[in-house]
Amino acid sequence: MARIPDTIAVASLDTHALIVTVPNSGPADVASSLPRPVAASVLRQLADQLEAQPCPTAAATGQPCPIHDAPTATAPAEEQQAAEAWVDDVRAALTFNAPDGEAALATLRDVLLDTAPRTPAQALAAARVLLAAHTRELAEQARKFAQERGAEMRERRDRSRVAMCAGMHAVRRHLADHADRLDEQADQ
């Protein structure tokens, strides 16, 4: 469904020195009453300001964001290195977001906000790293649950609940093993 604008802005070179229009599809258009070198300089200044904007996470923490502030490789010969670097960037972001308590969720937010073009292989590797981190978080929750309930049940000598806690420990081990496999696959 096409979106119909509520209003249409009209600008004139009589009142504006530089007009840039960027449609949703098609080429951008620039009109200027400035000399071409001056207009080009103004556009470069704007581009520099936009590139210098930190991501919201970096602005909030005061530290460079491993996702948005990481250098990206663009040459075709460096595609494999770029994929590996992307996985390393995602892992660095997990470490960066660890103090928040939900590192996988915060890093997923950062990855989704990243506007750099990625290959399907890079996206799959990043997804595996993020799922592995989330699976480890779930394994830790299972460990804590089993540990807390196990202490209570041993005091009561309740065999069925002690068995339930043993089952939770088995689930924790299974989740940890699955997270390890996801990490290994991300490195391949």
C-alpha positions as a LaTeX table, in Angstrom:
\begin{tabular}{lrrr}
\hline
Residue & $x$ (\AA) & $y$ (\AA) & $z$ (\AA) \\
\hline
Met1 & 0.00 & 0.00 & 0.00 \\
Ala2 & 1.43 & 3.37 & $-0.98$ \\
Arg3 & 1.75 & 5.99 & 1.71 \\
Ile4 & 0.20 & 9.32 & 0.79 \\
Pro5 & 1.87 & 12.28 & 2.52 \\
Asp6 & $-0.24$ & 14.68 & 4.59 \\
Thr7 & 1.69 & 17.69 & 3.35 \\
Ile8 & 4.14 & 18.46 & 0.59 \\
Ala9 & 7.03 & 20.81 & 1.28 \\
Val10 & 8.00 & 23.23 & $-1.42$ \\
Ala11 & 11.39 & 24.92 & $-1.40$ \\
Ser12 & 12.84 & 27.47 & $-3.74$ \\
Leu13 & 16.41 & 28.44 & $-4.53$ \\
Asp14 & 15.23 & 32.02 & $-3.87$ \\
Thr15 & 14.89 & 31.12 & $-0.17$ \\
His16 & 17.33 & 28.17 & 0.14 \\
Ala17 & 20.95 & 27.97 & $-0.95$ \\
Leu18 & 21.04 & 24.16 & $-1.19$ \\
Ile19 & 18.19 & 21.69 & $-1.70$ \\
Val20 & 18.78 & 17.94 & $-1.55$ \\
Thr21 & 15.94 & 15.53 & $-2.33$ \\
Val22 & 16.32 & 11.83 & $-1.65$ \\
Pro23 & 13.34 & 9.79 & $-2.88$ \\
Asn24 & 12.54 & 6.33 & $-1.53$ \\
Ser25 & 13.56 & 4.91 & $-4.89$ \\
Gly26 & 15.60 & 6.44 & $-7.65$ \\
Pro27 & 18.53 & 8.83 & $-7.64$ \\
Ala28 & 18.95 & 11.78 & $-5.29$ \\
Asp29 & 18.77 & 15.29 & $-6.69$ \\
Val30 & 20.73 & 18.36 & $-5.64$ \\
Ala31 & 19.88 & 21.94 & $-6.56$ \\
Ser32 & 22.01 & 24.84 & $-5.40$ \\
Ser33 & 22.47 & 28.55 & $-5.93$ \\
Leu34 & 25.97 & 28.19 & $-4.45$ \\
Pro35 & 29.07 & 27.69 & $-6.59$ \\
Arg36 & 29.59 & 23.95 & $-7.20$ \\
Pro37 & 32.78 & 23.68 & $-5.07$ \\
Val38 & 31.03 & 25.41 & $-2.14$ \\
Ala39 & 27.96 & 23.13 & $-2.43$ \\
Ala40 & 30.24 & 20.08 & $-2.58$ \\
Ser41 & 32.08 & 21.28 & 0.53 \\
Val42 & 28.79 & 21.76 & 2.41 \\
Leu43 & 27.65 & 18.24 & 1.46 \\
Arg44 & 30.99 & 16.77 & 2.60 \\
Gln45 & 30.64 & 18.57 & 5.93 \\
Leu46 & 27.15 & 17.12 & 6.35 \\
Ala47 & 28.40 & 13.63 & 5.50 \\
Asp48 & 31.26 & 13.97 & 8.00 \\
Gln49 & 28.82 & 15.02 & 10.72 \\
Leu50 & 26.52 & 12.08 & 10.00 \\
Glu51 & 29.39 & 9.58 & 10.04 \\
Ala52 & 30.71 & 11.03 & 13.31 \\
Gln53 & 27.38 & 10.40 & 15.11 \\
Pro54 & 27.88 & 7.61 & 17.68 \\
Cys55 & 25.31 & 4.86 & 17.99 \\
Pro56 & 22.84 & 5.19 & 20.89 \\
Thr57 & 24.67 & 2.49 & 22.88 \\
Ala58 & 28.03 & 4.25 & 22.55 \\
Ala59 & 26.46 & 7.59 & 23.43 \\
Ala60 & 24.90 & 6.10 & 26.57 \\
Thr61 & 28.04 & 4.30 & 27.74 \\
Gly62 & 30.70 & 6.73 & 26.53 \\
Gln63 & 32.65 & 3.84 & 24.98 \\
Pro64 & 32.96 & 2.99 & 21.28 \\
Cys65 & 30.40 & 0.45 & 20.14 \\
Pro66 & 32.00 & $-2.73$ & 18.77 \\
Ile67 & 29.25 & $-3.04$ & 16.14 \\
His68 & 28.80 & 0.49 & 14.81 \\
Asp69 & 32.30 & 1.87 & 15.37 \\
Ala70 & 34.15 & $-1.17$ & 14.02 \\
Pro71 & 35.98 & $-0.75$ & 10.71 \\
Thr72 & 34.48 & $-2.76$ & 7.88 \\
Ala73 & 36.32 & $-4.39$ & 5.00 \\
Thr74 & 34.79 & $-3.79$ & 1.57 \\
Ala75 & 37.21 & $-5.29$ & $-0.94$ \\
Pro76 & 36.11 & $-8.64$ & $-2.47$ \\
Ala77 & 39.47 & $-10.25$ & $-1.61$ \\
Glu78 & 38.83 & $-9.44$ & 2.03 \\
Glu79 & 35.33 & $-10.98$ & 2.14 \\
Gln80 & 36.39 & $-13.96$ & 4.29 \\
Gln81 & 38.29 & $-11.68$ & 6.66 \\
Ala82 & 35.26 & $-9.40$ & 6.82 \\
Ala83 & 33.03 & $-12.34$ & 7.81 \\
Glu84 & 35.47 & $-13.39$ & 10.53 \\
Ala85 & 35.87 & $-9.79$ & 11.68 \\
Trp86 & 32.08 & $-9.44$ & 11.85 \\
Val87 & 31.83 & $-12.51$ & 14.10 \\
Asp88 & 34.63 & $-11.07$ & 16.25 \\
Asp89 & 32.76 & $-7.74$ & 16.38 \\
Val90 & 29.58 & $-9.51$ & 17.53 \\
Arg91 & 31.54 & $-11.37$ & 20.22 \\
Ala92 & 33.16 & $-8.10$ & 21.31 \\
Ala93 & 29.70 & $-6.54$ & 21.50 \\
Leu94 & 28.54 & $-9.39$ & 23.74 \\
Thr95 & 31.43 & $-8.64$ & 26.09 \\
Phe96 & 30.70 & $-4.91$ & 25.83 \\
Asn97 & 27.03 & $-5.47$ & 26.74 \\
Ala98 & 27.69 & $-8.09$ & 29.47 \\
Pro99 & 27.40 & $-5.61$ & 32.38 \\
Asp100 & 23.78 & $-4.94$ & 31.32 \\
Gly101 & 22.85 & $-8.49$ & 32.37 \\
Glu102 & 21.18 & $-9.38$ & 29.07 \\
Ala103 & 24.16 & $-9.29$ & 26.73 \\
Ala104 & 22.52 & $-11.35$ & 23.97 \\
Leu105 & 19.46 & $-9.10$ & 23.86 \\
Ala106 & 21.46 & $-5.87$ & 23.94 \\
Thr107 & 23.84 & $-7.15$ & 21.25 \\
Leu108 & 20.92 & $-8.28$ & 19.09 \\
Arg109 & 19.62 & $-4.71$ & 19.35 \\
Asp110 & 23.01 & $-3.38$ & 18.22 \\
Val111 & 23.22 & $-5.83$ & 15.33 \\
Leu112 & 19.72 & $-4.94$ & 14.16 \\
Leu113 & 20.60 & $-1.23$ & 14.27 \\
Asp114 & 23.75 & $-1.81$ & 12.22 \\
Thr115 & 23.24 & $-0.44$ & 8.71 \\
Ala116 & 26.37 & $-1.87$ & 7.07 \\
Pro117 & 25.64 & $-4.33$ & 4.28 \\
Arg118 & 26.29 & $-7.93$ & 5.30 \\
Thr119 & 26.39 & $-11.17$ & 3.37 \\
Pro120 & 24.02 & $-14.01$ & 4.25 \\
Ala121 & 27.02 & $-15.97$ & 5.59 \\
Gln122 & 27.94 & $-13.09$ & 7.90 \\
Ala123 & 24.34 & $-12.78$ & 9.11 \\
Leu124 & 24.15 & $-16.54$ & 9.78 \\
Ala125 & 27.44 & $-16.52$ & 11.69 \\
Ala126 & 26.28 & $-13.54$ & 13.78 \\
Ala127 & 22.95 & $-15.27$ & 14.46 \\
Arg128 & 24.77 & $-18.39$ & 15.68 \\
Val129 & 26.98 & $-16.33$ & 18.00 \\
Leu130 & 23.96 & $-14.50$ & 19.41 \\
Leu131 & 21.94 & $-17.72$ & 19.83 \\
Ala132 & 24.91 & $-19.37$ & 21.53 \\
Ala133 & 25.14 & $-16.46$ & 23.98 \\
His134 & 21.41 & $-16.60$ & 24.67 \\
Thr135 & 21.55 & $-20.37$ & 25.11 \\
Arg136 & 24.35 & $-19.93$ & 27.64 \\
Glu137 & 22.17 & $-17.41$ & 29.50 \\
Leu138 & 19.37 & $-20.01$ & 29.60 \\
Ala139 & 21.82 & $-22.68$ & 30.80 \\
Glu140 & 22.90 & $-20.37$ & 33.62 \\
Gln141 & 19.26 & $-19.82$ & 34.60 \\
Ala142 & 18.71 & $-23.61$ & 34.67 \\
Arg143 & 21.83 & $-24.05$ & 36.83 \\
Lys144 & 20.66 & $-21.43$ & 39.33 \\
Phe145 & 17.17 & $-22.93$ & 39.46 \\
Ala146 & 18.49 & $-26.45$ & 40.05 \\
Gln147 & 20.98 & $-25.25$ & 42.64 \\
Glu148 & 18.39 & $-23.27$ & 44.62 \\
Arg149 & 15.71 & $-25.97$ & 44.47 \\
Gly150 & 18.22 & $-28.74$ & 45.11 \\
Ala151 & 19.31 & $-27.20$ & 48.41 \\
Glu152 & 15.67 & $-26.88$ & 49.51 \\
Met153 & 14.79 & $-30.44$ & 48.49 \\
Arg154 & 17.80 & $-32.06$ & 50.16 \\
Glu155 & 16.73 & $-30.51$ & 53.44 \\
Arg156 & 13.23 & $-31.95$ & 52.99 \\
Arg157 & 14.55 & $-35.24$ & 51.60 \\
Asp158 & 12.00 & $-35.09$ & 48.80 \\
Arg159 & 13.21 & $-37.61$ & 46.21 \\
Ser160 & 10.94 & $-36.59$ & 43.32 \\
Arg161 & 12.01 & $-32.97$ & 43.55 \\
Val162 & 15.67 & $-33.91$ & 43.91 \\
Ala163 & 15.24 & $-35.91$ & 40.69 \\
Met164 & 13.66 & $-32.86$ & 39.06 \\
Cys165 & 16.73 & $-30.82$ & 40.01 \\
Ala166 & 18.99 & $-33.51$ & 38.55 \\
Gly167 & 16.95 & $-33.24$ & 35.36 \\
Met168 & 17.48 & $-29.47$ & 35.34 \\
His169 & 21.23 & $-30.04$ & 35.59 \\
Ala170 & 20.97 & $-32.35$ & 32.56 \\
Val171 & 19.08 & $-29.62$ & 30.68 \\
Arg172 & 21.78 & $-27.11$ & 31.63 \\
Arg173 & 24.50 & $-29.41$ & 30.26 \\
His174 & 22.53 & $-29.95$ & 27.06 \\
Leu175 & 22.07 & $-26.18$ & 26.59 \\
Ala176 & 25.77 & $-25.52$ & 27.23 \\
Asp177 & 26.75 & $-28.21$ & 24.70 \\
His178 & 24.35 & $-26.74$ & 22.14 \\
Ala179 & 25.82 & $-23.25$ & 22.69 \\
Asp180 & 29.32 & $-24.65$ & 22.10 \\
Arg181 & 28.18 & $-26.27$ & 18.84 \\
Leu182 & 26.63 & $-22.98$ & 17.66 \\
Asp183 & 29.88 & $-21.15$ & 18.40 \\
Glu184 & 31.89 & $-23.76$ & 16.49 \\
Gln185 & 29.56 & $-23.44$ & 13.50 \\
Ala186 & 29.89 & $-19.65$ & 13.55 \\
Asp187 & 33.66 & $-20.02$ & 13.17 \\
Gln188 & 33.39 & $-22.26$ & 10.12 \\
\hline
\end{tabular}
